[in-house]
Amino acid sequence: MSILRKHLFDLPAGVIYLDGNSLGPLPKSVPARVAQAVTGQWGAHLIKGWNLDGWMAQPSRVGDRVGRLIGAAPGSVVMGDTLSIKVYQALSAALQMRPDRRVILSDSGNFPTDLYMADGLIRHLGHGHTLRVVAPEDVAGAITDEVAAVMLTQVDYRTGRMHDMGAITRAAHAAGAVMIWDLAHSAGAVPVDLAACGAEFAVGCSYKYLNGGPGAPAFIYIRPDLADHVDPALAGWLGHAAPFAFDLDYRPAPGVARMRVGTPPVLQMTALDAALDVWEGVDMADLRAASIALSERFIAEMAARCPDLALASPRDPALRGSQVSFHFAQGYAAMQALIAHGVIGDFRAPDIMRFGFTPLYIDEDDVVAAAEILGRIITQRLWDRPEYHARHAVT
């Protein structure tokens, strides 16, 4: 069954968008919903909107909608803040759960901000913790009884290489470690079953495959049996059991709501809520099958057109997420040329050209056309112009 829903997205004419793994496109339902929130709620109701329009309940209500896409039980996901904040919260809580251990294990494929947050937390705790970073393929063997927490991004942001969530979580638990998954490149891209895998924590962003828009709020998941026992390091007023009692002492809210920190970003969350409408009726297994078909076609097309272009992603589709990456020494310039020719992907240092495949709005014709254009750019050296080598602030 086709899950193509291109008509629900506001995509620029003449553009093939293969960068939804970095920023999802605008669903057509979003502008009117945000405008209504601005004028019909904020404008008409003023501060009454917190009660009349349900603003205070947004983080939990939208969290449940995201939770459906990642196999999380209702009431176990809450939205708000940025992904970096959610990483900090999850990691701090995990270390408190294993006070006799001092090692945080991660891998060299993790997104840098996760490692930065771990390093900053270690320095500020001052309890002798260390961050141990190993190659992705060495993670399972590095989970020893010294490890307090295993913190991994399931899908590598550069290559799309995908960890086996179930196997690594089982290994972490066998060693007595807490498991934290970053689902930034998984949510809305691949099937995830948090309830089945048993991980204690998961975090992720909503502006990639979930199409929530730039700056869309992050999410955090706590395994339900632990949620009433986690001690939040960032004890914000909206994570209090009774925020409007204005107690001077902190009492954590029940469940995952204790991981709320500050005032929810109502307009951004409204945009995300509207964007999630496109997922109604989508089966993640069907989406995964369509994603693999598109990425396999792209790899085959590029192999035929540019046989010397080195694939950076795993060749086995079962081992990668919903993206395909290639090594190319002139990858930055080639990507700028490709964008100028109407195909938008992105570049990651030092030499990776990255393409996301989102079957909600990408079809086989898009894939073949994109490969044909990229093939011409590389074989005819169309990238070798001064304007394509000029570096921008965001690559």
KOLKE-279481 format. One record per residue (C-alpha): residue in three letters; x, y, z. Coordinates in steps of 0.25 Angstrom, whole numbers, plus 5000, padded with zeros to 4 digits. Layout:
N
AlaXYZ;...
% end
This chain:
395
Met500050005000;Ser500550144996;Ile500850235008;Leu501150354999;Arg500550485004;Lys501250584996;His499950664994;Leu499950695009;Phe501250765009;Asp501650905004;Leu502850874995;Pro503450974986;Ala503150954971;Gly504350894964;Val505050844976;Ile505350704980;Tyr505550704995;Leu506450605001;Asp506850675014;Gly505650635023;Asn506650565032;Ser507150705035;Leu505950795035;Gly504550735030;Pro503750815020;Leu502550895024;Pro501150825024;Lys500050905018;Ser499250895031;Val500250965039;Pro500151115035;Ala498651125038;Arg498751055051;Val499851145056;Ala499151265051;Gln497851225058;Ala498751205071;Val499351345069;Thr498051425066;Gly496951335071;Gln497651285084;Trp498751385088;Gly498051505082;Ala496651475086;His496851405099;Leu498151465104;Ile498651395117;Lys497251325117;Gly497851235106;Trp498651145117;Asn497251095121;Leu496351125110;Asp497251065099;Gly497950955107;Trp499351015106;Met499750955119;Ala499450815114;Gln500150825101;Pro501450755105;Ser500750635110;Arg499650625099;Val500650645088;Gly501650555095;Asp500650435094;Arg500550465079;Val502050455077;Gly502050335086;Arg501150255077;Leu502250265066;Ile503350215075;Gly502550105082;Ala502450175096;Ala501250155105;Pro500250265107;Gly500750365118;Ser502250325116;Val502650435107;Val502650585109;Met503050705100;Gly503850825103;Asp505250895103;Thr506350855093;Leu506950715091;Ser508250765098;Ile507450795110;Lys506750655110;Val508050585108;Tyr508550655120;Gln507350615128;Ala507350465124;Leu508850455126;Ser508850525140;Ala507650435145;Ala508350305139;Leu509650335147;Gln508850355160;Met508250225158;Arg509650155158;Pro510350235169;Asp511450135170;Arg511850135155;Arg512650245148;Val512750215133;Ile511750275123;Leu511950195110;Ser511650255096;Asp512150235082;Ser512950315072;Gly511650315063;Asn510850395073;Phe510450535070;Pro511450635077;Thr510450705085;Asp510150575093;Leu511650565096;Tyr511750715100;Met510650695110;Ala511250575116;Asp512550645117;Gly511950765123;Leu511150685133;Ile512450605137;Arg513250735140;His512050795148;Leu511850675156;Gly513250665160;His513050515164;Gly514150455156;His513250405144;Thr513850385131;Leu513350375117;Arg513750255109;Val513550265094;Val513850145085;Ala513550115071;Pro512150075068;Glu512449935065;Asp513149915078;Val512049965087;Ala511449835092;Gly512849785096;Ala513149905104;Ile511849895113;Thr512549855126;Asp512149855140;Glu512849995141;Val511850055132;Ala510750135139;Ala510050185126;Val510050145111;Met509750265103;Leu509550245088;Thr508950305076;Gln508150195069;Val508450245055;Asp509750315052;Tyr509450455047;Arg510650445036;Thr510550305030;Gly509150255034;Arg509850135041;Met508750075051;His509050005064;Asp508149885068;Met507349955079;Gly506849825085;Ala508249755085;Ile508949865091;Thr507949895102;Arg507949755106;Ala509449755107;Ala509449885115;His508349825125;Ala509149695126;Ala510349775131;Gly509449855141;Ala509549985132;Val508450085129;Met508150105114;Ile507850245108;Trp507550245093;Asp507550375085;Leu506450355074;Ala506750485066;His506950415053;Ser505950295057;Ala504650365061;Gly503750365048;Ala504850295040;Val504950145045;Pro504050065054;Val504450075069;Asp503849995080;Leu504250055093;Ala503249985101;Ala503849845096;Cys505249885097;Gly505249925111;Ala506150045111;Glu506050135123;Phe506150265115;Ala506050325101;Val506150465095;Gly505950525082;Cys505650645073;Ser504350675065;Tyr504850765054;Lys505450655045;Tyr504550545041;Leu503350595049;Asn503350725042;Gly503150815054;Gly503850925048;Pro505150995052;Gly505351005067;Ala504250905069;Pro504250845083;Ala504950715087;Phe504350595095;Ile504750505106;Tyr504350375110;Ile504450305123;Arg504050155125;Pro502750155132;Asp503150075144;Leu504350175147;Ala503650305144;Asp503150325159;His504550305164;Val505450385155;Asp506050505161;Pro506150625151;Ala507450705151;Leu506750815145;Ala505650845155;Gly504750945147;Trp503451005152;Leu502650935142;Gly503250795146;His502750825160;Ala501550745166;Ala500750875168;Pro501350985160;Phe500351095164;Ala500451065178;Phe501751135177;Asp502451055188;Leu503851095191;Asp504250945192;Tyr504250855180;Arg503350735179;Pro503450655166;Ala502150635158;Pro501650495156;Gly502250415144;Val502950475133;Ala502350615135;Arg503450635145;Met504350655133;Arg503650775129;Val504550895132;Gly504051035127;Thr502851095120;Pro502451015108;Pro502751075094;Val501251085090;Leu501351135076;Gln502451035073;Met501650925079;Thr500450965071;Ala501250955059;Leu501750815063;Asp500350765067;Ala499850815053;Ala500950745046;Leu500750615053;Asp499350605046;Val500050555033;Trp500450425041;Glu498950385044;Gly498850245039;Val500250225035;Asp500850085039;Met502350095042;Ala502549965036;Asp501950015022;Leu502850135023;Arg504050065026;Ala503849975014;Ala503650095005;Ser504850165011;Ile505750045008;Ala505150034994;Leu505550174991;Ser506950174997;Glu507250044990;Arg506850104976;Phe507650224979;Ile508950144982;Ala508750064970;Glu508550184961;Met509750254967;Ala510550124965;Ala510250124950;Arg510450264948;Cys511750294957;Pro512350154960;Asp513550224967;Leu512650294977;Ala512850224991;Leu511650184999;Ala511850235013;Ser510550165018;Pro510450015021;Arg510049945008;Asp509049855015;Pro507849935017;Ala507449865030;Leu508749925036;Arg508450075032;Gly507350175035;Ser506550255025;Gln507750325019;Val508850295009;Ser510250365010;Phe511450365000;His512850405002;Phe513350504992;Ala514550594994;Gln513850714988;Gly512550674995;Tyr512350815000;Ala512450884986;Ala511650764980;Met510550784989;Gln510450934987;Ala510450904972;Leu509350804974;Ile508450904982;Ala508651004971;His508050904961;Gly506850874970;Val507250754978;Ile507350784993;Gly508250695002;Asp509350735011;Phe510750725015;Arg511450675027;Ala512950695030;Pro513950645026;Asp513450585012;Ile512050535014;Met510850565004;Arg509550525012;Phe508250495006;Gly506950465014;Phe505850375008;Thr504450415014;Pro503350335007;Leu502250425011;Tyr502650525001;Ile503850464992;Asp503450364981;Glu504250274972;Asp504250384961;Asp504850484970;Val505950384974;Val506350354959;Ala506350504955;Ala507250534967;Ala508250424964;Glu508250474949;Ile508550614953;Leu509550574964;Gly510250484953;Arg510350604943;Ile510950694954;Ile512050594958;Thr512450534944;Gln512450674937;Arg513050744949;Leu511950844950;Trp512350864965;Asp513650924961;Arg513151074961;Pro513651174971;Glu512251204977;Tyr512051054980;His513351054989;Ala512951174997;Arg512651125011;His511351165018;Ala511051175033;Val510151055032;Thr510650935024;
% end
